[in-house]
Amino acid sequence: MGSEGVFAQIADWFHHVFVSQLDLWLILGFAAQAMFSMRFLLQWIASERARRSVVPVTFWFFSVAGGSMLFAYALHQKDPVFIAGQGAGLIIYARNLWLIFREHRAALVKTD
């Protein structure tokens, strides 16, 4: 199979998952995901402003684990609401862990 065939299959998959299934339930699902995600967005903004994570580290580890599992499930189910929501969440979780590790690294440098 050539690269054009692979790209056509990927394009068909995206069309099926994100366009063909579009109905009021899918719109409601995206709106619900947006409402749910707002708490993470607000927490992310607070962390960015403080330049450090403002929640316990374990929150982010559980978020990465659960988010990765839900993302895999969403891909399997071809559910565009959860693909978009969990995919975006994983970026936020990783960024917060980066801020935490950067803060710890800076604290270690100060003590040396």
Backbone bond lengths (Angstrom), bond angles and torsions (degrees), N, CA, C in turn:
res aa  C-N    CA-C-N  psi(-1)  N-CA   C-N-CA  omega(-1)  CA-C   N-CA-C  phi
1 M - - - 1.458 - - 1.528 108.24 -
2 G 1.327 116.35 127.97 1.447 121.20 179.73 1.515 112.05 -79.03
3 S 1.342 114.46 170.58 1.464 118.96 -179.13 1.526 111.56 -63.64
4 E 1.354 116.83 -30.57 1.463 118.81 177.84 1.526 111.10 -64.28
5 G 1.342 116.55 -37.29 1.458 120.64 177.72 1.513 111.98 -66.42
6 V 1.332 115.96 -40.09 1.463 120.45 178.33 1.523 110.17 -64.94
7 F 1.339 116.45 -45.76 1.461 120.32 179.68 1.527 111.16 -63.77
8 A 1.330 116.85 -37.00 1.467 120.33 177.90 1.526 110.28 -65.79
9 Q 1.334 117.01 -40.27 1.468 120.15 178.18 1.525 110.69 -65.52
10 I 1.329 117.26 -41.40 1.467 120.83 178.42 1.524 109.45 -64.27
11 A 1.337 117.02 -44.31 1.468 120.57 178.88 1.524 110.92 -62.15
12 D 1.325 116.78 -41.55 1.471 120.19 177.59 1.524 110.91 -62.58
13 W 1.339 116.30 -42.14 1.470 120.83 179.31 1.529 110.27 -61.07
14 F 1.354 116.52 -48.56 1.465 119.82 179.46 1.529 110.85 -61.16
15 H 1.327 117.70 -40.96 1.459 120.59 179.46 1.527 110.38 -62.72
16 H 1.332 115.93 -45.94 1.470 119.34 179.44 1.525 111.61 -61.51
17 V 1.339 116.84 -46.73 1.461 121.33 -173.80 1.520 111.81 -72.13
18 F 1.337 117.92 -43.01 1.464 120.32 -171.70 1.524 114.93 -102.22
19 V 1.329 119.72 -18.06 1.466 120.93 -176.21 1.530 111.84 -114.92
20 S 1.308 117.28 -52.23 1.476 120.97 -174.89 1.523 112.84 -61.27
21 Q 1.322 117.27 -31.54 1.469 121.15 -176.68 1.527 113.43 -87.85
22 L 1.326 117.55 0.41 1.467 120.85 -174.21 1.528 111.12 -62.22
23 D 1.338 114.85 119.49 1.454 122.29 174.62 1.534 107.54 -153.25
24 L 1.332 117.38 -175.74 1.460 120.50 -177.65 1.530 111.96 -64.16
25 W 1.333 118.34 -34.17 1.461 120.55 178.58 1.521 110.89 -65.67
26 L 1.326 116.63 -39.53 1.463 120.04 178.68 1.530 110.48 -66.75
27 I 1.311 117.12 -40.79 1.465 121.05 176.56 1.526 109.89 -62.60
28 L 1.331 116.93 -43.23 1.462 120.91 176.21 1.532 110.13 -61.23
29 G 1.326 116.85 -42.51 1.459 120.96 179.05 1.521 112.25 -60.17
30 F 1.325 117.26 -44.18 1.468 120.09 177.01 1.524 111.07 -64.68
31 A 1.319 117.40 -40.16 1.463 120.21 178.00 1.527 110.49 -64.10
32 A 1.331 117.19 -41.40 1.463 121.17 178.23 1.523 110.70 -64.12
33 Q 1.328 117.08 -42.73 1.466 120.64 177.81 1.523 110.36 -62.51
34 A 1.324 117.24 -39.75 1.467 120.54 178.37 1.529 110.88 -63.26
35 M 1.321 117.37 -42.10 1.459 120.55 178.23 1.532 110.52 -63.66
36 F 1.328 116.65 -45.58 1.462 121.22 179.02 1.525 110.91 -62.12
37 S 1.323 116.12 -40.38 1.462 120.89 -177.16 1.524 113.56 -71.87
38 M 1.298 117.41 -20.04 1.471 119.86 -178.40 1.528 111.57 -57.66
39 R 1.340 117.99 -36.23 1.464 118.92 -179.98 1.515 110.54 -64.11
40 F 1.329 117.12 -36.48 1.461 119.71 177.48 1.523 111.22 -73.10
41 L 1.321 116.70 -37.95 1.458 119.86 178.30 1.526 110.66 -62.85
42 L 1.320 116.83 -45.32 1.463 120.41 178.67 1.528 111.41 -63.43
43 Q 1.343 116.61 -39.77 1.465 120.22 177.72 1.528 109.68 -65.85
44 W 1.326 117.53 -40.11 1.465 121.83 179.79 1.529 110.25 -62.61
45 I 1.319 117.11 -45.20 1.473 121.12 179.06 1.527 109.87 -61.17
46 A 1.333 117.03 -43.36 1.469 120.44 178.10 1.526 110.61 -61.02
47 S 1.322 117.20 -40.86 1.471 120.60 178.42 1.524 111.17 -66.41
48 E 1.316 117.13 -41.30 1.465 120.38 178.96 1.532 110.66 -63.30
49 R 1.300 116.82 -42.59 1.470 120.23 179.34 1.525 111.48 -64.32
50 A 1.340 116.15 -39.84 1.466 120.57 179.38 1.522 111.72 -80.42
51 R 1.343 115.82 -12.49 1.471 122.93 -176.10 1.529 111.37 59.94
52 R 1.336 115.69 27.16 1.454 121.63 175.46 1.519 107.55 -159.15
53 S 1.319 116.05 158.68 1.461 120.11 178.46 1.527 109.20 -74.95
54 V 1.306 115.52 136.80 1.463 119.83 -176.57 1.531 112.26 -106.86
55 V 1.335 116.75 18.36 1.465 121.78 175.09 1.526 108.34 -131.03
56 P 1.343 117.92 164.33 1.467 119.95 -179.69 1.537 111.93 -60.32
57 V 1.312 115.93 147.81 1.464 121.61 -179.07 1.530 111.14 -59.35
58 T 1.325 117.07 -38.47 1.469 119.56 -178.18 1.531 112.26 -61.10
59 F 1.329 117.17 -28.41 1.460 120.94 175.85 1.522 109.58 -56.63
60 W 1.331 116.42 -43.77 1.465 121.31 -177.30 1.522 111.79 -73.10
61 F 1.338 118.04 -35.90 1.466 119.24 177.63 1.525 111.05 -67.11
62 F 1.315 116.82 -42.00 1.458 119.48 175.94 1.529 110.43 -66.24
63 S 1.315 117.38 -36.33 1.460 120.86 178.18 1.520 111.33 -63.19
64 V 1.345 116.85 -43.83 1.467 120.23 178.54 1.526 110.27 -64.06
65 A 1.334 116.70 -45.75 1.468 119.93 -178.93 1.531 111.08 -63.41
66 G 1.315 115.96 -52.65 1.467 119.47 -179.51 1.514 112.35 -65.36
67 G 1.328 116.71 -41.21 1.460 120.40 179.45 1.517 112.49 -63.74
68 S 1.333 116.90 -39.62 1.468 120.74 178.07 1.524 111.02 -64.80
69 M 1.332 115.28 -42.11 1.465 118.98 179.17 1.532 111.30 -65.82
70 L 1.337 116.03 -43.33 1.469 119.00 178.41 1.527 111.78 -66.43
71 F 1.337 116.33 -35.82 1.465 120.32 178.11 1.532 110.04 -63.33
72 A 1.341 116.89 -44.83 1.465 120.29 177.39 1.529 110.65 -61.05
73 Y 1.320 116.47 -43.24 1.466 120.96 177.92 1.529 110.50 -61.76
74 A 1.324 116.70 -44.50 1.464 120.79 -179.05 1.524 111.02 -62.12
75 L 1.340 116.48 -40.98 1.465 119.14 177.25 1.524 110.67 -62.61
76 H 1.319 116.09 -43.19 1.466 120.04 179.14 1.525 111.22 -62.59
77 Q 1.315 116.39 -42.16 1.465 121.14 -178.51 1.526 111.96 -78.96
78 K 1.343 116.49 -11.63 1.476 121.82 -176.61 1.524 110.66 58.44
79 D 1.340 115.49 43.26 1.463 121.91 -177.67 1.527 108.76 -99.48
80 P 1.334 118.14 105.93 1.461 120.71 -174.89 1.527 114.15 -64.23
81 V 1.327 117.88 -29.36 1.465 120.39 179.14 1.525 109.78 -63.58
82 F 1.323 117.06 -49.23 1.456 120.58 -178.09 1.526 112.47 -76.38
83 I 1.335 118.39 -30.86 1.463 120.33 174.99 1.524 109.53 -60.52
84 A 1.319 117.24 -49.51 1.469 121.12 -179.19 1.525 111.34 -67.07
85 G 1.313 116.66 -45.39 1.463 120.66 -176.43 1.517 112.93 -66.74
86 Q 1.338 117.52 -48.57 1.460 120.13 -178.73 1.522 111.57 -72.67
87 G 1.323 117.27 -34.41 1.472 119.74 177.44 1.516 111.41 -62.17
88 A 1.325 116.98 -45.44 1.472 120.76 177.73 1.527 110.73 -65.64
89 G 1.332 116.82 -39.76 1.458 120.53 179.04 1.515 112.37 -60.49
90 L 1.324 117.41 -40.45 1.464 120.48 -179.44 1.525 111.85 -61.43
91 I 1.323 117.23 -34.95 1.477 120.76 176.63 1.523 109.98 -64.63
92 I 1.315 117.24 -44.24 1.465 121.64 -179.91 1.523 110.84 -64.93
93 Y 1.340 117.39 -43.27 1.472 120.50 179.70 1.523 110.53 -61.64
94 A 1.326 116.68 -45.12 1.468 120.69 -179.55 1.527 110.95 -63.48
95 R 1.309 117.78 -40.19 1.471 121.07 179.03 1.526 110.79 -62.83
96 N 1.312 117.46 -42.85 1.456 119.79 179.39 1.522 111.64 -65.91
97 L 1.324 117.83 -39.46 1.465 119.55 175.62 1.531 110.62 -63.24
98 W 1.338 116.74 -38.35 1.473 119.96 176.39 1.534 110.58 -60.98
99 L 1.323 117.56 -43.98 1.470 120.72 178.41 1.531 111.22 -61.65
100 I 1.324 116.99 -40.81 1.463 121.35 179.41 1.524 110.42 -64.29
101 F 1.335 117.25 -48.75 1.466 120.17 -178.88 1.526 111.27 -65.00
102 R 1.327 117.20 -37.59 1.464 120.81 177.68 1.532 110.68 -63.45
103 E 1.330 116.59 -40.92 1.466 121.32 178.19 1.534 110.74 -64.48
104 H 1.320 116.58 -43.24 1.472 120.10 178.81 1.530 111.35 -64.71
105 R 1.325 115.78 -40.96 1.467 120.43 178.43 1.523 111.05 -62.63
106 A 1.329 117.30 -42.35 1.455 121.32 178.97 1.525 110.73 -65.41
107 A 1.341 116.85 -37.20 1.460 120.36 178.10 1.527 110.78 -66.01
108 L 1.329 117.62 -37.20 1.462 121.01 178.06 1.528 111.14 -66.79
109 V 1.317 117.26 -38.08 1.462 121.18 178.93 1.522 110.24 -65.55
110 K 1.320 117.67 -38.91 1.471 121.91 179.12 1.526 111.84 -64.49
111 T 1.337 117.70 -33.98 1.452 120.63 -177.43 1.533 112.32 -79.56
112 D 1.333 117.65 -16.95 1.477 120.52 -179.70 1.505 112.43 -81.66
